[in-house]
Amino acid sequence: MMPTEVQSNPWARSIAWCLASLYILGFFIPVIGVWTGPVPGVWFVLTQKPLRGLAWIFLIAFIPDLIAKGHALVAAGPQGALRLLGLIFATSLLSVMPLTFHRLVSARLPGLLATLPFPCAAVAIHGLVLPLMADAPAAMALERTFLACWLAAALVWMWNQEFRFGSFKSIAILFAALYIPLAGFVAYRWSVSAAPLTPMVAMRLCWLSVAACSVLAIIALLRRPKTVSWMDRPAALAHVQSPFTTAPLRAVRESGGEFLLSPQGERFAVRDGIPVFLTPEDLTGDNGKYNHLYETIGGFYDDTQRVFSAFRGIGLDSYFLNYMSLLDVKAGDSVLETSVGTGLNFKYLPAGVQLSGLDLSAEMLTRCQANLRRWGVEADLYLGNAEHLPFADSTFDVVYTAGALNFFSDRSAAIREMIRVAKPGSQLMIEDETEEYVKSTYEKIPYTSKFYGNREKPVTVPVDLVPAEMQDVRVHMLKDGKFYAITFRKPAVPVCDWREGRDEVVMREAALK
């Protein structure tokens, strides 16, 4: 199959730049900043682990406030400065608590309820606690606080739904039907009387928000995501083996946890439904170096791709189909993606496919699980090293890797493993960036430059690492030479044993499964 073209839409690019400009204006024009300011906070905290997100948002709130009140700290004297410093610290911490509450609760709430934790918590904190600490009156513009925070939470929810998945359309219509009349009423009230709510009304609104937060938290606790036990997945477990001894594995429950055990006594933990096959040695060399990168950016990896594509006017569908269209996948096929990342490629495979994905980064797999739940897609996920796959020989109909192989510690071993677990006659694909793209993009971005700069070797298209026995080997240069894809097929018969360390290739006859 021929790769699809990546097309740029100038209208989409213009809209992206206009929205970015509007956000920047919010820093200088308060009436705009009131509405744009909460959006990045909600987005950022949802991409991070709770404690890390809380720490970053707290610092973003604390440091500017500390600088702004620096003169007051100096003038207050030792005791006054200490009291003021404590007040700044507590105020900053409490001001970010609504975002942290939203991070902990919203992911477990259905539909429109997922947008409510942030605005309800913001009204409760801003109306009940912060005024007491700052010696301010309880009556505040709480309606505007609720509206701004609810709009931010809804926009981020729509962004995460990619404006199309699940029941997005019906929930977006319901939000608009509720939000527009409410915003119109508040605007009318403020046009008639610019005075804030009376203390009694403000207090009732605050306690109503506290009650709403309690109800939302209870619903979230009752809706904890359930994972299917590996004891109930015999078909998938039949193809899983120890990546170190090739021994078969069985699932057991011990001490409240689940493990995969081998007859030799090997023990692999299952965390949140994902078997863990990593060892400390797997996180050394280039594997460890780049795994650190993806552990850091995993939460917002998808969003960076979408933002960069929007600024260039490129639709993500055409971006991924540019190489995914090279795969010959049919309904009923078993498909493995090594270095699956956040699972973005799975969206472009046909329905009825048995999906499996393996990655070295736990953070990326966590994001992948969230994506799969949102898309309504099922897949078996594994935390492990692509250079030592935990699967039996000749298991999958299609095996591929996209955007990862360049910086494996041992690219040759990873390719041999892909071939080993592929069925005879099956198709394989390797896709990644060329040296041109790495130098023009990754080496120019401030954070990623420290990972991709000062490399010992440039990126090369690894067609020389594809064994000579492979058939129909083709090299495709994609996206104006910035990416490459190698497609090939494993011979139908005879089949080679590609295990690492084998000095001689052992040939054995096998039939297509």
HELIX and SHEET records of a PDB file:
HELIX    1   1 PRO A   10  LEU A   25  1                                  16    
HELIX    2   2 PRO A   30  THR A   36  1                                   7    
HELIX    3   3 PRO A   38  LEU A   46  1                                   9    
HELIX    4   4 PRO A   50  ALA A   68  1                                  19    
HELIX    5   5 GLY A   70  ALA A   75  1                                   6    
HELIX    6   6 GLY A   77  VAL A  105  1                                  29    
HELIX    7   7 SER A  106  ARG A  108  5                                   3    
HELIX    8   8 GLY A  111  THR A  115  5                                   5    
HELIX    9   9 PRO A  117  ALA A  124  1                                   8    
HELIX   10  10 ILE A  125  VAL A  129  3                                   5    
HELIX   11  11 LEU A  130  MET A  133  1                                   4    
HELIX   12  12 LEU A  142  ASN A  160  1                                  19    
HELIX   13  13 PHE A  168  VAL A  192  1                                  25    
HELIX   14  14 PRO A  199  LEU A  222  1                                  24    
HELIX   15  15 TRP A  230  ASP A  232  5                                   3    
HELIX   16  16 PRO A  234  LEU A  237  1                                   4    
HELIX   17  17 PRO A  280  LEU A  283  5                                   4    
HELIX   18  18 GLY A  285  ILE A  297  1                                  13    
HELIX   19  19 GLY A  298  PHE A  300  5                                   3    
HELIX   20  20 TYR A  301  PHE A  311  1                                  11    
HELIX   21  21 LEU A  316  MET A  324  1                                   9    
HELIX   22  22 LEU A  344  TYR A  348  5                                   5    
HELIX   23  23 ALA A  362  TRP A  375  1                                  14    
HELIX   24  24 LEU A  405  PHE A  407  5                                   3    
HELIX   25  25 ARG A  411  VAL A  421  1                                  11    
HELIX   26  26 GLU A  435  TYR A  437  1                                   3    
HELIX   27  27 VAL A  438  TYR A  442  3                                   5    
HELIX   28  28 SER A  449  TYR A  452  1                                   4    
HELIX   29  29 PRO A  462  LEU A  465  5                                   4    
SHEET    1   A 4 ARG A 250  GLU A 254  0                                        
SHEET    2   A 4 GLY A 257  LEU A 261 -1                                        
SHEET    3   A 4 ARG A 267  ARG A 271 -1                                        
SHEET    4   A 4 ILE A 274  PRO A 275 -1                                        
SHEET    1   B 7 ALA A 379  LEU A 383  0                                        
SHEET    2   B 7 GLN A 354  ASP A 359  1                                        
SHEET    3   B 7 SER A 334  THR A 338  1                                        
SHEET    4   B 7 PHE A 396  ALA A 402  1                                        
SHEET    5   B 7 ALA A 422  GLU A 433  1                                        
SHEET    6   B 7 PHE A 483  ARG A 489 -1                                        
SHEET    7   B 7 GLN A 471  LEU A 478 -1                                        
SHEET    1   C 2 VAL A 495  CYS A 496  0                                        
SHEET    2   C 2 MET A 507  ARG A 508 -1                                        
END                                                                             
